[in-house]
Amino acid sequence: MCLSIPSRVTKIDKESNTATLDTMGVSREASLELMQDGSVEVGDYVLVHIGFIMNKIDKADALLCLEAFEEIAKRMEDDE
């Protein structure tokens, strides 16, 4: 089973067909090859698998997921 953390698109490079993403404060790049042209814009939230943006998700859902991940991470730190 794979777990995908919602990532916010911060930049799109149309020449390389990639997007720069912010995933809980970590910047990384992912390919837009599996998405329709123009379907992903800066500010959108997406899910990524093996370096490819797989789909765009609703901002409210993304923020709820991120909040849950942050709570899990905090609890794990508290247990250490």
BELJO-V116377 format. One record per pair of residues at least 4 apart in sequence whose ideal C-beta (glycine too) atoms are under 7 Angstrom apart, sorted by sequence separation. I is the first residue (numbers start at 1). J is the second residue. D is the distance in Angstrom with one decimal. If there is no record, write none. Layout:
BEGIN
i=I j=J d=D
i=I j=J d=D
END
This chain:
BEGIN
i=35 j=39 d=5.1
i=40 j=44 d=5.3
i=48 j=52 d=6.6
i=57 j=61 d=5.4
i=58 j=62 d=6.7
i=59 j=63 d=6.3
i=60 j=64 d=6.6
i=61 j=65 d=6.4
i=62 j=66 d=6.3
i=63 j=67 d=6.3
i=64 j=68 d=6.6
i=65 j=69 d=6.4
i=66 j=70 d=6.3
i=67 j=71 d=6.5
i=68 j=72 d=6.5
i=69 j=73 d=6.3
i=70 j=74 d=6.3
i=71 j=75 d=6.4
i=72 j=76 d=6.4
i=73 j=77 d=6.5
i=74 j=78 d=6.4
i=75 j=79 d=6.5
i=13 j=18 d=5.1
i=22 j=27 d=6.0
i=23 j=28 d=6.2
i=35 j=40 d=5.3
i=48 j=53 d=5.6
i=49 j=54 d=5.1
i=57 j=62 d=5.3
i=40 j=46 d=6.3
i=48 j=54 d=6.6
i=12 j=19 d=5.1
i=20 j=27 d=6.2
i=21 j=28 d=5.5
i=46 j=53 d=4.7
i=47 j=54 d=5.2
i=11 j=19 d=6.7
i=32 j=40 d=6.1
i=47 j=55 d=5.6
i=11 j=20 d=4.0
i=20 j=29 d=5.5
i=21 j=30 d=5.8
i=46 j=55 d=6.8
i=9 j=19 d=4.9
i=10 j=20 d=5.0
i=19 j=29 d=6.9
i=46 j=56 d=5.3
i=47 j=57 d=6.0
i=10 j=21 d=6.6
i=18 j=29 d=5.0
i=19 j=30 d=5.7
i=45 j=56 d=6.9
i=46 j=57 d=6.7
i=9 j=21 d=6.0
i=10 j=22 d=5.2
i=18 j=30 d=6.5
i=44 j=56 d=5.3
i=45 j=57 d=5.1
i=8 j=21 d=6.6
i=18 j=31 d=5.6
i=19 j=32 d=5.7
i=40 j=53 d=6.3
i=7 j=21 d=3.9
i=8 j=22 d=4.8
i=17 j=31 d=6.6
i=18 j=32 d=6.2
i=45 j=59 d=5.6
i=7 j=22 d=6.4
i=17 j=32 d=4.9
i=7 j=23 d=4.2
i=17 j=33 d=6.0
i=40 j=56 d=5.8
i=39 j=56 d=6.6
i=45 j=62 d=3.6
i=5 j=23 d=5.5
i=30 j=48 d=4.8
i=34 j=52 d=5.0
i=35 j=53 d=5.5
i=5 j=24 d=6.3
i=33 j=52 d=6.4
i=34 j=53 d=6.6
i=31 j=51 d=5.9
i=34 j=54 d=6.3
i=19 j=40 d=6.3
i=30 j=51 d=5.6
i=31 j=52 d=4.9
i=32 j=53 d=5.7
i=30 j=52 d=6.3
i=31 j=53 d=6.8
i=30 j=53 d=5.1
i=21 j=48 d=6.9
i=12 j=42 d=6.1
i=9 j=40 d=6.0
i=11 j=42 d=6.5
i=9 j=41 d=6.9
i=10 j=42 d=6.5
i=9 j=42 d=5.4
i=9 j=43 d=6.4
i=19 j=53 d=6.3
i=8 j=43 d=6.9
i=9 j=44 d=4.9
i=8 j=45 d=5.6
i=9 j=46 d=6.2
i=7 j=45 d=6.8
i=6 j=45 d=4.8
i=7 j=46 d=5.7
i=6 j=47 d=6.4
i=7 j=48 d=5.9
i=24 j=66 d=6.7
i=4 j=47 d=4.2
i=4 j=48 d=6.2
i=4 j=49 d=6.1
i=24 j=69 d=6.7
i=2 j=49 d=6.2
i=6 j=57 d=6.0
i=6 j=62 d=3.7
i=6 j=65 d=5.1
i=6 j=66 d=5.8
i=5 j=69 d=5.9
END
